[in-house]
Amino acid sequence: MPHESPRSARAYHRQIEEALNDSFQRRTLDKFAVEYRASRDKVFEEIDGRELIRRIADVKDAAAQHIEELYAQFKAEAEKRGVVVHRAADAAAAREIIAKITAENGVKSIVKSKCMTSEEIGLNAHLRAQGLDVCETDLGEWIIQLRNEGPSHMVLPAIHLSRQQVAEDFERVTGEKQDREDVQRLVKVARRELRPKFEAADMGISGANFCIAETGSIAIVTNEGNGRLVNTLPRVHVALAGLDKLVPKIDDALTALQVLPRNATSQRLTSYVTFIDGAGPCAKSPTGRKILHVVLLDNGRTKAAKDPLFSQVFRCVRCGACANVCPVFRLVGGHRMGHVYIGAIGLVLTYLFHDRQIAKTLCQNCIGCGSCKDICSGGIDLPALIQEIRARFGREDGSPLPAKLASLAMKNRKLFHALLRFANFSHRPFAGSDGFVRHLPMALFGKQGFKSLPSLAKKPFRDMWPELQKGAGQDAGKPKLKIALFAGCAQDFAYPQQLVAAMKVFAAAGVEVSFPMEQTCCGLPLTMLGESKTAAEVARQNVAAFAGEYDAIVTLCASCASHLKHGYARLLGDDAAAFSAKVMDFSSFVNDVLVARGLYVFEDSALSTKHQAPSTKHQALSTKEKVAYHASCHLCRELGVKEAPRALIRQVAEYVPSAEEESCCGFGGTFSAKFPEISAELMRKKLAHVTESGAKRLVLDCPGCAMQLKGGADKLGLDLKVTHISELLAENLRDTK
Ligand code: SF4
């Protein structure tokens, strides 16, 4: 059955539920995701991946700005070599051009190798409607063609199907009983069925991974021999590719070829890389030479190339890695995380090339973990593109009511904080003594009931500040450093204890701390909701609030840190530069500044400070505590902070690594509320890994992750303490009084 793309949130949630109940797909994608990561890491060890990715980005960015010159050069060079080059403005034009080629050449039967661009234009259905026999010959593509489905992955189109399902389809097609367990036999059946198709075909249709302007050549990257049969046996060959496949030189293709197979399938090189340099000899052709056409498709590409942000899509080499590492794809599969193209780039291309309404629904399902950006062969900032799409929908269609209300409340700091105080007051009867809402039946929360919800703190951090200020370094003689503390709403109002713990650490190192009272929410939730105008207003308020002279602006929230550092640059440009340059996350500040400068010295696995007098009384230290670490997405990927928190944990406890430490916990700000069914699964997986590690405490750097994992551990009844890293450090401070 063809998969149905969602046009409404309700339909989409129904489809997500179905996907979550597909246990075969869940198991397969889970296994694939873990194995892919490990094997990819291995093949990248031997190259400078970051440098190559940067070079691919540079070449493709330049190509996007010179499409017309590259197209003209490619056409001239290819035509010198006997190729006919066409340019199609849109999908319909491309379909017509190819149909015309079939008619002019008396084509009756067609074999195809894998070509996402043909999926983009709906080519098969169009050609079949003309009475042509069209057969996919890539094994995965043939399987999904038999099922009348679209690919669920750009490189592994049938990854969602079990061998039993495939055997059933083969039984239907061949009329023969198939061995449902023997994959090799099934492959042989496919080969036997497809071989006569190649022999009889009048035309082969392929894609092209690169169209090289200097030589007019095309390059095709495949892992199955079908690609070469498609290109060589039939008398007519049509290569269909987007204008984004144009590159100036063969060296550019060779550079990308060092990354593409490594990122796609963890191979140094695919089994076949074919360069076609003009129309070569062909025994079946009446002229003795191949009839070779190249169709270059625009379909929104030249428009995208002019957009400063969306021109990045030209960097995509269709490696599929952004799906491989996407935690949402891993749970729901490509038919629910894409339309024609799959994964993070699929959401963006659906918006650019396909259906606006489908894109609007799908783009909500990005959790913003940044895994796709981190792995992309072209270094595309995919989360930023998806955020921009949401923002555009907000501007063009008007925001949904929750986003409008959030926008109204958050742009006025006093109103926002008054609302939080009111929420605190009104939920008091339901708050337990352990920091969770206890006295309400969880059934009231529906799907949101997968975790215990935190109650707001009796006293927000800002109300504690006048008292705390006294110990904030001002009395300790000349301070070594002067910082400003950015609290973020979650820590200010729900987890002030995390900030209080940090104050103890700062005080021990003689750091003078200021807490500008005019600070407000960092605005990341507004950006996630597509409310970019209010997000910029809020950003301005914060930049103004922190206008004083500070050595650093420190925050204990990884998401705030990432947004203050990188998001503000997108919202305010140079106006935020001085502010953003000073922003540091807590772990980096303690490890890379305080410890590195000798303001902190760890002794006997305890944290002490050089400037303190020798201690006389020592607090008992929990140095044997087994502590696992959850790396918040914004910290480990957006900010690239990996070692600092782990180094700090090792100093005061037994650090116990757990599986997939850097995978998302499922919080994702507003994502958790919008997609609780997905959020819950990600949370359970994370906590299962931590439990398997044997740790008794889980440490993290983000109050959002704390909310998710503390609440999850409580709901699941786990014997696991979940704290911020500041709390771990503060608990292990020497008592020097
Ligand atoms: S966006 Fe990047 S990771 Fe995704 S398919 Fe394209 S090149 Fe690969």
Residues whose N, C-alpha, C, O or C-beta is under 5 A from the ligand:
A	BS01	SF4	R315 C316 V317 R318 C319 G320 A321 C322 I345 C372 I375 C376 S377 G378 I380
